[in-house]
Amino acid sequence: MTLRTRLRTLAATIALGVGLCSFETSAHPHVWVGTSAEFQFDSAGLVTAVKVIWRFDDLYSTFAIQGADADKDGVTTHAELVALGGENVKFLKEWNYFTDLRIDGTPLDVGDVASFDNRDDDGILEFSFTLPLDYPVDPTRHRLRMASFDPSYYVAFEIDSARPATASGPVPDGCGVFTYGPDETPKTVNDSLAASLAADADWAAGFAPKVTIECGG
């Protein structure tokens, strides 16, 4: 299976089979997501995990919530959304959950999703999941950065202005969470260009909003 086909399969899975294929397929992106994060600290003041929060656009949310009604009774329950969120977690694992974590610029491994939720927030689909770090990170000694992006540019990530990134737990004095916009301004691209660029992680990362933990001056 080619990268392009695999990414489309993943995107269709994220769409929960509820109508993305009916959209015009000659341009990307197809789905817009407002992204935020919560860095989680342990009692020693080290970052041990990051909770990623995605809020989907109105159109996608409507299709996804309606499509999640597994028993077709006209009401989508939280349990039905959680079941479909579990399927998304399985497929996203192969793509590192569209999440790039780096410590001092070096990629940082994350474990499997520790917990997740998928809920209807007044008609907006909110999907959140917690990723444990491979090892605790001391933010007073290292710069920790997270970026969210889809290498195929099927899904476009933007800063969620309504939900600032935060930290939970005993945050060391002088440390704070900062959010930065993308290095480049995403533009709509056609299928062939998206396919040719999908293998270029630097290109995709240039469109990614970034969240960092920074300490001191």
ChimeraX attribute file (.defattr): number of C-alpha atoms within 10 A of each C-alpha:
attribute: neighborCount
match mode: 1-to-1
recipient: residues
	/A:1	6
	/A:2	7
	/A:3	12
	/A:4	17
	/A:5	11
	/A:6	12
	/A:7	20
	/A:8	15
	/A:9	13
	/A:10	18
	/A:11	24
	/A:12	16
	/A:13	17
	/A:14	21
	/A:15	23
	/A:16	20
	/A:17	14
	/A:18	18
	/A:19	13
	/A:20	20
	/A:21	13
	/A:22	7
	/A:23	9
	/A:24	9
	/A:25	13
	/A:26	13
	/A:27	17
	/A:28	20
	/A:29	21
	/A:30	19
	/A:31	20
	/A:32	18
	/A:33	23
	/A:34	19
	/A:35	30
	/A:36	28
	/A:37	27
	/A:38	18
	/A:39	25
	/A:40	21
	/A:41	22
	/A:42	14
	/A:43	9
	/A:44	12
	/A:45	18
	/A:46	20
	/A:47	25
	/A:48	18
	/A:49	23
	/A:50	22
	/A:51	22
	/A:52	21
	/A:53	23
	/A:54	22
	/A:55	24
	/A:56	23
	/A:57	16
	/A:58	15
	/A:59	13
	/A:60	20
	/A:61	20
	/A:62	16
	/A:63	17
	/A:64	25
	/A:65	25
	/A:66	17
	/A:67	20
	/A:68	24
	/A:69	18
	/A:70	15
	/A:71	10
	/A:72	10
	/A:73	7
	/A:74	10
	/A:75	13
	/A:76	19
	/A:77	15
	/A:78	15
	/A:79	14
	/A:80	18
	/A:81	24
	/A:82	17
	/A:83	14
	/A:84	22
	/A:85	21
	/A:86	15
	/A:87	13
	/A:88	20
	/A:89	19
	/A:90	13
	/A:91	16
	/A:92	18
	/A:93	14
	/A:94	10
	/A:95	14
	/A:96	16
	/A:97	21
	/A:98	15
	/A:99	18
	/A:100	19
	/A:101	22
	/A:102	17
	/A:103	17
	/A:104	12
	/A:105	11
	/A:106	10
	/A:107	13
	/A:108	17
	/A:109	15
	/A:110	20
	/A:111	14
	/A:112	16
	/A:113	17
	/A:114	11
	/A:115	13
	/A:116	17
	/A:117	18
	/A:118	24
	/A:119	21
	/A:120	18
	/A:121	10
	/A:122	7
	/A:123	14
	/A:124	18
	/A:125	23
	/A:126	21
	/A:127	21
	/A:128	20
	/A:129	20
	/A:130	22
	/A:131	22
	/A:132	19
	/A:133	17
	/A:134	13
	/A:135	14
	/A:136	15
	/A:137	19
	/A:138	18
	/A:139	22
	/A:140	17
	/A:141	10
	/A:142	15
	/A:143	16
	/A:144	24
	/A:145	22
	/A:146	23
	/A:147	24
	/A:148	27
	/A:149	25
	/A:150	23
	/A:151	24
	/A:152	26
	/A:153	27
	/A:154	24
	/A:155	19
	/A:156	25
	/A:157	27
	/A:158	22
	/A:159	22
	/A:160	18
	/A:161	11
	/A:162	9
	/A:163	13
	/A:164	15
	/A:165	22
	/A:166	18
	/A:167	18
	/A:168	13
	/A:169	14
	/A:170	14
	/A:171	19
	/A:172	16
	/A:173	10
	/A:174	10
	/A:175	15
	/A:176	16
	/A:177	18
	/A:178	14
	/A:179	21
	/A:180	12
	/A:181	14
	/A:182	17
	/A:183	13
	/A:184	13
	/A:185	9
	/A:186	17
	/A:187	12
	/A:188	13
	/A:189	15
	/A:190	13
	/A:191	18
	/A:192	12
	/A:193	12
	/A:194	21
	/A:195	18
	/A:196	11
	/A:197	16
	/A:198	20
	/A:199	14
	/A:200	12
	/A:201	13
	/A:202	12
	/A:203	15
	/A:204	21
	/A:205	19
	/A:206	17
	/A:207	24
	/A:208	29
	/A:209	23
	/A:210	25
	/A:211	26
	/A:212	22
	/A:213	21
	/A:214	18
	/A:215	16
	/A:216	10
	/A:217	5
